[in-house]
């Protein structure tokens, strides 16, 4: 990833926060000498390993788990187009151009496969509890017939990715004058991009 110093993020808590908030990873690896890209949600356990461990599952029919090559998993945070018209300085000197602001974390790691029912059942339970927590009546595996759940669990494989490096980028107009950055943030807020707007305001 192209990473100018003023956009680089190294704080582990900030990097983990992006992964937690945006758990669907774009997972890139190599299988049989060819690039393979999947989209898989992961649970981050920050207490395991130097940079944390990602836990998830894939379909048994997916070839990605059969060849555990080094991987890169991309977690994409908030993003938005930025018009030069949102910068006050543009209207004075006409020396601004369009850009795109975004937050992203790349997790480099190695894959461990857990092809056993106990691991898979526990992992699915954890993922379900987390993502159902905001529902009025959270769904749980016990809501379905045991035989139905057992059949589904046999068709997936548990995986862990031990994170060997975390690379973070937050392109949030840090290279612009404060008034330009804040006015762009205000415009995004009005347009419903509150998360990115708050991140831009924090760069001062």
Buried (B, 14 or more C-beta within 10 A) or exposed (E): EEEEEEBEBEEBEBBBBBBBEBBEBBBBBEBEEEEBEBEBBBBBBBEBBEBBBBBBBBEEEBEBBEEBEEBBBBBBBBBBEBBBEBBBBBEEEEEBEEBEBBBBBBBBBEBBBBEEEEBBBEBBEEBBEEBEEEEEEEEEBEEEEEEEBEEEBEEBBBBBBBBBEBBBBBBBBBEBEEEBBBBBBBBBBEEEBEBBBEBBBEBE
